Amino acid sequence: MQQHFINDATIALAEIADIPLFSEEGLADIPESVYTLSDQLAAADGIIIATPEYDHAITAALKSTIE
């Protein structure tokens, strides 16, 4: 995608592998990876999400990250 839009957009990939599943107990110790992803998303003009389908839905990891 980046090669097709090199003159029109800057595209950055963001992985969610280091984002832990949401837990209310974990709110006291939020990892730096969560803040990094949050900053990337806040700075973006647009977001494209690409994910595998699991049982006709998005993965639990992506759902947790979005919520």
Number of C-alpha atoms within 10 A of each C-alpha: 6 12 8 8 10 10 8 8 11 9 15 9 9 11 8 14 10 11 19 15 15 15 8 6 7 11 9 7 7 12 13 11 15 14 12 13 17 12 11 13 13 11 9 11 7 8 11 7 7 8 10 10 9 9 7 7 10 13 14 11 14 17 12 13 16 8 7
